[in-house]
Amino acid sequence: MTGMWFDSGRVCLDLLATHACGGAGSGSREGIRDGDELRLWLVGAGLIPDRTPLARLGPDWVEAFRALRRDVGTLVRGELAGTGPEEGALARVNAAAAGPPPGVCAVPDREGHLVRELCGGVECAGMLATVARDAVELLTDPGDLALLRPCEGDGCARLYLDTSRGHRRRWCSSEQCGNRERVARHRRRVRVVGAAEG
């Protein structure tokens, strides 16, 4: 499984991270190749509580989420570039966001404690509405837009909200892109020292 990343600060940006460049030489990766990976992403993103029954997610779900991802990516990258919204993408995201999100209810677990579950079943339109609304909130919140950053990792296309102290975060993930950069910097230093000694 590739492309499961939940450290962007927004669920819509986490969806964008399911299809991103993975760094120098690794090319583009598709993180939602089938319904099983989409199910893992939905649960990992916290959109579907663990206990909620979920039927098999078909290719129509996968294509719908990929389409939403394309449109959100177009809009968010347009904001970063200062080019303004692409009308078709904006219309599709707004249409998805206008749909009803899934209802949430409290149900007792085996020990009698109340846990959260989605009520009335899980439908694709409701899940899309939740992610599209998150995108609308991001795109219309000047404070969050001011924190939106592209990863500085070599070849990485991920975006995130920089909520770090001093707003000095440089990478989508310190463990991934940050570590690659530290290793590359170390190798460059070793080569320079080796060349100076030789």
Secondary structure, DSSP 8 states (H G I E B T S, - for coil): -------SSSHHHHHHTTEEEBSTTT-EEES--SHHHHHHHHHHTTSS-TTS------HHHHHHHHHHHHHHHHHHHHHHHT----HHHHHHHHHHHTS---EEEEEE-TTS-EEEEEES---HHHHHHHHHHHHHHHHT-HHHHHHEEE--STTB--EEE--SGGG---SS-IIIIIHHHHHHHHHHHHHHHHHHH-
